Amino acid sequence: MEERIKRIYIPMTETGFYILYCLQEEMHGYNIGRKVYEMTDGEISIGAGTMYGTLSKMEKDGLIHFVREEEKRKIYGITELGNDILKAELRRIERLYQNSRGEKYVRE
């Protein structure tokens, strides 16, 4: 994994994490926003500026890629680099969670 990208994205913002997590399945920004809102019981609502700014940056950095356009909406998917970043962040979150519970973290 490219170290520069790793330094930029880990630790991830909560918004960035949810966007990348959602893009394990191809979708457009509006659907990502709806899914995040549902996943978090309405606690996180990603505004359009944040959504499209983050998608643009992630695409530029190679974490996601444009798949196709449907009804004037861009559909994105996660790249191999994006998957690597997401897995690293999930490991980091799991370690934090286990440590907070006084459990020994065991890396898989």
C-alpha positions, 0 to 999 in steps of 0.5 A, spaced: 500 500 500 502 506 498 505 510 504 502 517 502 495 514 501 495 510 508 498 517 511 492 521 508 486 516 510 488 512 516 485 514 521 479 515 516 474 520 518 467 517 520 464 520 513 470 517 509 469 511 512 462 510 511 463 512 504 468 507 502 464 502 506 458 503 502 462 503 495 464 495 496 457 495 492 457 500 486 452 506 488 452 513 487 452 519 492 445 519 493 444 512 495 450 512 499 447 518 503 441 514 504 445 508 506 449 511 511 443 515 514 439 508 515 446 505 518 447 510 523 439 511 525 439 518 522 446 520 527 450 521 520 447 525 515 452 527 509 451 533 506 452 534 498 458 538 498 462 533 503 459 527 499 461 529 492 468 533 495 470 526 498 468 522 492 472 526 488 478 526 492 477 518 493 477 518 486 483 522 484 487 518 490 485 511 487 481 509 492 474 508 488 473 509 480 467 511 476 463 505 473 458 508 469 452 514 469 445 512 470 440 518 469 445 523 470 448 520 476 455 517 477 456 510 479 462 509 483 465 502 486 471 501 490 478 499 488 483 494 490 487 500 494 480 502 497 479 495 499 486 495 502 485 502 506 478 499 508 481 493 511 486 497 515 481 502 518 477 496 520 483 493 523 484 499 527 477 500 529 477 493 532 483 494 535 481 500 539 474 497 540 478 490 543 483 495 547 477 499 550 474 493 553 480 490 556 481 485 551 487 483 548 487 485 540 489 479 536 491 481 529 488 476 524 
